[in-house]
Amino acid sequence: MDKKFLAAVLLLTVFLAGALLAQAKADRDEDEEKEVSITLQIKPSYRELKAGEVARFTIKVESLDRSKIVVELGVEEVPEGAVGILTPTKGKTPFRSMLTVITSLETQPGQYVITVVAVSGEVEVSGELALIVNPPRITVTTTTTETTTTRENRLFVSVQTERSVYYQNEVVKISGSVWVSSQNAVPEAEVSIQVTNPLGNVVHSALTRTNGFGVYFDNFTVGEVGYSVFLPGTYTVFVTASKLGYVDGHSHASFVIEETSLPSVNFVTLYTTDLNGNLTADFSLGETLIVWLSVENSGANLTDAFIWMEVDDPTGIPLKVDFHIEEVLETGETATKGFSFTVPTTAAKGTYVVRAFVSDKLISQGGKFLAIGELRFMVV
């Protein structure tokens, strides 16, 4: 009797243990598959203006679980003859961005629906706003103009990983977007992706296309069969965007597997403000603005981190190059630096590009760029 009772207890114990293990595995799998939810709040929901005027919208980006994740923003369906500038285009939740839509006298009157897209990992959400463009205050005649625009056929591409550090058997999620100088998204662009290990060997490659929002996704598993050995260290993701009739766009980002003896540096956010610290993307001739660059190091300490800023006018001519030396950019540290720039009174009007870089020393001394980034503002 006792033996039967003990056997029954043992059998029940084994059954319960198996059930608990199965439930634990299911919970773990569910956690691994769970995606972070992103919310977008756009205010106001619509703007009415005359052709040649500027409309501004505030965008609040948050994650529902209040975790700090990197989210990239994009925009599509900006009216022809107008430019839409997001500042910043990327940040860690929660953060605010501003969409500035700068119309021209050539922007056709009508009602437009503009879409704002937020991407992180494999999560993609979007929100819409309305723009009502009325006829301009003045009659448009054929005349010369000082406004200069950047070459519309050049592609711009971004790339980021969902996290900055990964471990064996984890999934690295890659995402980014492709756009042109007006900030309009480019669908059906071909994106070539290569990931190199600390030795410079390619451990993952893929060819994909952007969706209707100009966004692309890719992923791979650390240590999956068929790829090279994933050594601990700093890895780099290189991307090239191409489409018939456009000039290719290039970018890169880095991440760490397990631990590394090298820095792993990425820009977290880049944006412009006026002298009072207000997010602004449109400025006048002679006005002074501040360019803010925020960079994060997920790898080993970086001694003498050179944080660079270059401002190019609409024709691509550099108007200012400046840099700041961060004595030590420690592991897990984020450094934010501001650079002032005064628009020359004789400068061309149009879209200006700010190029941002981080290097380990002066390039003339053999330094190399560890991170790159770009942002735009308008001179009107």
N, C-alpha and C positions, 0 to 999 in steps of 0.2 A: 504493500500500500504506500509506504513512504517512498519507495523507489519510483513508483508510478507518479507520485505527487512531485518529486524532485525533477523527474523527466519532463513533466508538464510545465513546471516552472521554468526549467532551462529552455524548453522549446519556445515558451512565451517570451522569455528574455531575448532570445536570438531574434525572434520575429520583431519585437519592439525596437531592438537595436538596429535591425535592418531598415525598418520603417523610418526611424529617426535619421539614419545616414542618408536614405533616399530623399527625405524631406530637406535635409541640410544641403545636399547636392542641388536639389531643385531650387532652393532659395538662392544658392550661390550662382547658379546658372541664370536665374532671373535677374539678380543684381548685375551680372556681367552684361546681360542683354539690355538692361534698362538704360534708356537714353535721357539725358538731361533736357528738360523742356525749357524753351526760350519764349519770353513774352516781349512783344513790341507794343509800345504806346506812341502814337503819332498825334501831335497837336500843332495847329488845329487840323481838322479833318479836310478842310478845303481853304483855298485862297482865291481871291478874285483880283486881277490886276490888268493893267494895260500893257500891250507889247512894248518892250524896252525897259520894263520895271523888274524889280526883284521880289521874290517870295521866299519866306523862310519858314521851316517846319522843325519843331523839336521832337527828337526821337529818344525814348527811354527804353533801355535794353536791360532785362533782368532774367535770372534763372529762377524757376519756381522753388527749387530746393535751397536757394540762396548761396549756392556754391559759386566760387570764383572761376569762371571758365572764359577762355578767349573766344570772342564772337566777332566775325567779320560781317560788314554790311555792304550791300550793293544796291544799285538802283537801275530801273529800266523804264522804258516808255517816256523818257524825257522828250518834250516836243522838239521837232526839227527847228534849228535856229536858236535853240536854248542850250544852256549848260547846267547840269545838276552836280553840285559838289557836296559830298558828305565830309564833315569834319567833327570827330575823327571817323575813319572807315573801319577801325578795329579797336577793341578795348576789352578789358576784363570786367565781367559783370559784378555789380551793376554799374552802368555808365550811361551818360547822355551824349547824344550826337546831334548835329544840326544839318539838315538838308537845305542848301541854298540853291534855288532855281533862278538863274539869271537869264531872262528872255532878251531878245533883240527886236529891233524894228521889223525884222524879217519873219519873226515867229507868227504863224498864222493864227488869227482869232479862232476860238473854239473851246470846247470842254475836253480836258485831258485827264486820264487816270494814270497816275504814276505809282509804280510798285516798289516798295523797299523790301529787300531780302536780307535775312539774318542767317548765318551759317556757322555751325560749330560741330566738328566731327562729322557724323552722318545725319545730323539734325538740321533741318531747313524750315524756316517759317517766313511768312511774308505778311505785309500789311499794305493797304492802299490809301492814297490821298487824292483829292481832286484839285485840279488847277483850271481856273476859268480865265482865259486870255481874251481881253477885249481889244478893239482896234487901238492903235497908238494915238497919243495926243497930237502928233504932228503927221503931216503927209509925207510918206516915204518917196524920195526922188532919187534918181541915179546920181550918185556923187561919190567921191572918195571918202574913205574912213580910216582913222588911225588904228582901229581895232585889228589886232592880229590874232589868228587862232593857230593852235598847234596842228600838226599834220593829223588829219582825222583817220588816216589809214594805218596808224601805228597801234598795235595791240599792247595792252598792259595786262599783266597776270600776277596774281598773288598765290601764295601757298602757305599752309600752316598745318600742324599736327594737333590733334585734340588735346594731347598732353605733352609735357616736356620731358618726362622720364618714363621708360617702359622696362618690363622684365620679360624673361623667357616665357614663351607661349602666350603672351598677350598680343592683342590686335592693335596695330598702329593704324589710326584712321587719318587719312590725308584729305584735305579739302582746299578749295580756293575758287577764284572767280576770274573772268576775263572781261575786259571792258575797253572802250575807246576814250579819247580825250574828253568827250562830252559827258563821260561817266555812264553812258548807256551800256548795258550788258550786251555781250556778244554770244548768241546761241550757236550751237553746232560748230564751235571752234575745236580744233584738234589739240589735245594736250598730251605731250610726251613727259613721262615721269621716270626719273632714275634716282635710286637711293644708294649711296655709297657708304661703306663701313670705314672705321678709323684708318685702314690701310689704303683707302682709295678705291677698293674693289666694289663693283656693282653687285648688290645683294638683292635688289628688286627693281623691276622695270615694268612699265605699263603704258598703254596708249588708250586714251579715253576721249570723250567729247563733252562739251558743256551742254547743260540742259537749257530749257527755255528762259531761265533766269540768268544764264551765263555762268552757272556754277558747275563745278565738277567734283567727283568723289573718287577715292581709291582707298584700298586697305590691304594689309598683308599681316601675317602672323610671325612674330619673332621666333625664329628657329624652325619654321615649317619646312617640310621635306621638299627638296628640289632647289633650295637656295643655299648660298654659301653659309659658312659658320658665322653666327652672329656674335662677334666678340664684344665684350663690354667696352664702352667708349662713346665718342661723339659721332653721330651719323648725320649726313647731309642729304636733303631732298632737293633735287634740281628739276625744274619744270620749264618747258618751252611751249608757248601757245602759238598756233599758226592757223591761218585761214586764207583761202585764195583771195588775192587782192589786198592783203594786209601785210605790214612788216611784222615779223615775229616779235613776241614779247618773252622775256626771260625773268626768272626769279629763283630764289632758293631759301631754305630754312633748315634749321638743325634741331636734333633731339638727342637724348642720351639713352643708352641701354645699360641698365644696372648702375654703373658708376664710370667715371672717366677722369683721366688726368689732364684733359684739355677743356677749355671753356666751351660752352654751348650757348651762344648769344642770339637772341631774337628781339625785334622791336615789338613791344606790346601795343603801343598806340602812338600816333603822330597827328598833331592838329595845330591850328593857328588861332590866335586870339588877338583882340585889340589890346591897347596898353592898360585897359581896366580889367583884363582877364576874361572878357566875354568871348565865347566861341563865335568866330567870324570867318567867313570865307571870301568876302568881297571887300576890296579896299580901293582907295582913290590915289591918284598920283600925289606923291609927297607924303603919304601917310606912313606911319611906322607900325609894324606888326611884330608879334612874337611867334616864333616857330618852336613848338614844344615836341621833344623827342623822349620817349620813355622806352628803355631797353632793359631786358631781363636776362640774367645769367643762370642757367640750370646746370652748368658743368663746374669744372674746377675754377678756383679764383683766377681772375684776369688782372694782372698787374699792368698799370698804364694803359687803360682802355681809351682809345681815341674815338670820340663820338663826333662824327662829321656832319656838316650841313652845307648843301649847295643849292643856291636859288638860280634857276634858269628862266630867262624871259620866253615869250611865246615862240621865238625863232630858235630856241635852244642855246642861246648865248648865256654863259654863266655871268651873273651880276655880283654874286658874293659867294665866297667859300670861307667857312669858319669851322673851328673844332674846339672841343673841350677835352682835357685829359682827366679821366677819373683814375685816381691813384691806385685803388684796388676795387674791382667790381667782384664782390664775394659771391660764393655759391648761394643761390636763392635770392640774391639781392636785385632790386629794381632801381635803376637810376633814371631820374627825369631832369632834363636840362632844357633851358630856354635860350633861344638865339634871337636877337633883334635884327630886323631888316627894314630899311626905309626905302620905299618905292621912289626911284628918281623921278623928278618932275618931267623929265624928257623921255621917260620910258614908254614902251609900246603898251597899249591896252590889250587885254586878252587873258588867256589861261597861263599861269605860271606854274612851274613844276619845282617842288622841293625834293631833292634827292638826299637820303640819309644813309649813313654808313657807320659801321663800327669796325675798327682795325686794331690789331695787337701792337702796332708800332707805325711810324711813318712809312708810307708806301715806298718812298725813296730809300729807305733803310731796309727794305726787304719785307715790310709788313704786308699782311693780306687782309682782305675784307671778310669779317666773320658774319656780318649781317647787313642786309640792304633793305631799304624801304622808300616809299614815295608818297607824296601828298600834293594836293593842288589848291590854288586859290586864284581868284580873279581880280584883275585890275580893271575897273570900269570908269 
